[in-house]
């Protein structure tokens, strides 16, 4: 899942994300990468319309905006 975080640097973005996820009774399990959206050379820069809308919403609202969220059930037999 991608999320869009209004922050001045990567450390601040991760810190903000951890706090916000905690308030949602969730936790950050892994971060693949964290980049400054405006200063990144995207592989397909013309194909960023959805992400651009998310970035604008995060900037305007000051909130974390989540992209597509994938989840799955825990298939462990001891889980109720």
C-alpha positions in Angstrom: 0.0 0.0 0.0 1.1 3.5 -0.6 0.4 6.4 1.6 0.9 10.1 1.1 2.2 12.0 4.1 2.6 15.8 4.5 6.1 16.0 6.1 9.3 17.9 5.6 11.5 14.8 5.5 11.4 11.0 5.5 12.0 10.6 9.2 9.2 13.0 10.0 6.9 11.2 7.6 7.6 7.8 9.1 7.2 9.2 12.7 3.8 10.7 11.7 2.7 7.5 10.1 3.6 5.4 13.2 1.6 7.7 15.4 -1.4 7.8 13.2 -1.5 4.1 12.6 -1.3 3.6 16.4 -4.4 5.8 16.8 -6.1 3.4 14.4 -5.0 0.3 16.4 -2.6 -0.6 13.6 1.2 -0.7 13.4 3.8 -0.2 10.7 5.3 -3.6 9.8 7.6 -2.7 7.0 8.6 0.3 4.8 9.9 -0.5 1.4 10.7 3.1 0.5 9.9 6.7 1.5 10.6 9.5 -1.0 9.9 13.1 -1.6 7.2 13.0 -4.2 8.3 16.2 -5.9 12.0 15.4 -6.1 11.7 11.8 -7.4 12.3 10.8 -11.0 9.3 8.5 -11.6 9.5 5.7 -14.1 6.3 6.8 -15.8 5.9 10.5 -14.9 2.9 11.0 -17.1 1.0 8.2 -15.3 0.8 9.8 -11.9 -2.7 11.3 -12.0 -4.1 9.2 -9.1 -1.0 9.7 -7.0 -1.0 13.4 -7.8 -4.6 13.7 -6.4 -3.5 11.9 -3.3 -0.5 14.1 -2.8 -2.7 17.2 -3.2 -5.2 15.9 -0.8 -2.5 15.2 1.8 -1.0 18.6 1.4 -4.4 20.4 1.6 -5.7 18.4 4.6 -2.5 17.9 6.5 -3.6 14.2 7.0 -2.1 11.0 5.8 -3.9 9.8 2.7 -3.9 6.1 2.0 -3.9 4.6 -1.5 -5.3 1.2 -2.3 -5.3 -0.9 0.9 -4.7 -4.6 0.5 -5.4 -7.0 3.5 -5.9 -10.6 4.1 -7.2 -12.9 6.8 -4.8 -14.6 9.2 -5.1 -18.2 8.4 -3.4 -19.4 11.5 -5.5 -22.2 13.2 -5.2 -20.7 16.7 -6.8 -17.3 15.7 -10.4 -16.9 16.7 
